[in-house]
Amino acid sequence: MITGTGGQGVVTAARLLCDCFAERGHEVVSGQLHGMAQRGGAVQSSVIIDGGISPMIAAGRADFVVGLEPVETVRALPLMSSRTTVYMNTTPVMPFVLAQRAVREGQPRILGAVPTTKTPLALQSKYPEVAELERCIRAVTNNLVKLDATLLATEASSSAGLNMVMLGCLLGSAGLPCTTDAFSDFVAARSPGTLREANVKAFRMGVEAVIAGDTG
């Protein structure tokens, strides 16, 4: 499962995985769930490789969750189990409703309040602490890889390359039947000329971060 907010490239990342593995002879299906807002709303894309014809992932059956945004990573908790590996970008995206409220109240854009057990994440007036979100995930699985992928994408001169960094993490962990070199070549072939170098660099930075253990 790849999850994030509108505009982060969730659907593009899922499409790249699907096309890559389909070309390599695998049976691949995918499904998308979009939030109300085109940009800033919740987006989830499932990718199932050699797992049947349904695009749905049953509760507790996700092998990997690739979270491009912390709250949206936690939103995928029902799909996780102790065997799930989670890759989480630690840079938050303020939901549109909370951003509007913060502007009205003159508050900082990112607000650190720990959620209570009685308050659903989607209804809280302040963005929860990322450390609390991490604890929610670790209560289900200890296989959590977290990193500031947004920063890495910026360093790769690709502010829109967050999804490439996260795919680098996924492929760099060698959990899928495709080498990082093969997927890097695929990314290069599918990227527009103006973005090819930045996308490959962002992907490689994700790979290197996982291999070097440069994650939290």
N, C-alpha and C positions, 0 to 999 in steps of 0.2 A: 504494500500500500504506500502510495506517495501522497502526502498531504501538505497543505499550506493555504495561502490566501490567494485571491485573484491577482494576477499580475506577476506572480513569482515563477511561473513557468512549470507548474505541476503537470498540466496536460501535455506540454511539449516533452517533458522528461519521460512521461509514460509512453508517448508515441515513439520516442527514440528507442526505448527498451523493446517495445513490441516489434518495431520494424527490424531492429538488429537481430533479434532472436528468430523472427519469422524467416528472415533471409538465411539464417543458419540451419533451417530445417525443423525448428521447434514449433509445436502447436501453441499459439499464444492468443489469449483473449483479454480484453480490457473493458473497464466500465468507469464512468465518471459521475461524481455527485458535486453539483455546483451550488454555492450559496446564493442568497438573494442579490447581492451586489456583484457586478461583473469584476470590479477591482476592489479588493479588500474583504470580499466575502469568502467563506470557507470553500475549499476545493479539495476533493479527494479523487484519486485515480487508482484503480486496482489494476495490477498486471499479474496475470496467472500464466505461468510457463509450464507446459506439459502437465496441466492439472485438471483437464476436463473442459467442458464447453460453457460453464457458467462463469460470468464475470464477477460474481459475488464471492467475497471472502467470509467464511463462517466465523462466528465468535471464537476467539482464541486460536485461530488457525493461520494467522499471518506469519510467514517466515521472517519477513523484513518489514519494518515501517521506516520510511524515509520522510522525516518531518522538516519542512522548510521554515516552519515557524513554531515556537514552543507550545502555545496554547493549542494549535491545530494538531501537534503531535500527540498531546494528551487526549484530544478528542477521539483519537484512534485506539484508546485504551481497551475498549471491548473486543478488539481484534487481536490483542496481545495475549501471550502466555509466557511461561518461564523459558520457553524455547525460542521466543521471538528476539531478534536483534533489532535494536532501534538506533537510528542515526538522527540526531536532533541538532538543527541549527539553533544557537542560543540567542540570536538577535530577534527581539520581539517586533511584531508589527501591531501598532495600536489599532484596534477595531474602529471603524468609522464612527460608530455611535459614541464610543468613549473619547475619541479625539475631539468630536464636537463638544462634548460635555467639558473636557479639559480646557478647551479654548474659552468656553463661557465662564468657567470658574477660575480661570487664570492659573491653572495647574501645569506642572511640567508634562511634557508629552508622554513620557514613560513613568508610570506611577507604581511604586512597589508596595503592594498590600497583600498579605497572605490571606487566601480565601478561607472562609469557614466551611465546615462540612454541611451547613444548611443552605449555602448560597451557591447555586449552579454557576459554573465558570462563565457561561454565556450571559448571565444576568448581573454579574458583579459590576460595580461602578468604577473599580480601579483594576488595572492590569496586575495579575498575581505575580509574586516573586518567581523568577525562573527556577530558583533552588527548590521551591515548593512543588513546582511542576515536575522537576527531576525526581523528587521523592515519590510523587504519584506513580511515575513510571517504574522506579526501582522497587516499589511495592509489588509489582507484577513480574518484572524481569530485571536481572542484573546485567543483561547484555545491552548496555547503553553506551553509545559513542556520541559524545557531544562536542561541538566545536563552533567557533564563530565563522561560519561559512560565508556570511555576508561580507566580513572583512577580507577573507581570502579572495572572494569574487572581485572586490574593489582593487585589491593588490594585483589581480590578473588583468586590470584595466577593462573589466567587464562587469559593470554594475548590474547588468541583467543576466550574469552568468552564475547566479546562485544555484540554479538547478544543475548546472554542469559540475560545480564543486561537490554537490551532494551525490550526484551519480558517480563521481570519482571515489567518494567514500565507499559507496556500495560495491562498485566493481573492484576497488582496491583491497577489499576484505576477502576477495576470492570466494565469495559465497554463491556466485552464479557461473554457469558454464560458458564463460567468455573471458578471454584475457584482457588486461587493461590496454595492451597495445592494439588489439583488434578493435576494441570499442573506441579507442582514441581515433583510429583511422576512420571508423564509421562516423564519428562526430565530425571529423574534418570534411568528410565527403558530403555530409548533409547540411553543413553550415554555409550560409551566404559568405561570399568572399570577404566582405568587410568585417565579419564576425568570426571567421574561421580560426585565426590565430588566438584571439582572446578566449574563445570557447574551449579550444584544446588546452590552452594554458590553465584555465580555470579547472577543467577536468583533471589535469595532471596534478594541480595543487591539492585537490581533494584526495587523489590517490596517495600522494606523498605524505599528507597529514596522517592518514590511517596507517600506512606502512611504518612511518617514523614514530607512531604512538603519540603524535602531537595533538592529542585530544584529551578532554577532561574526563 
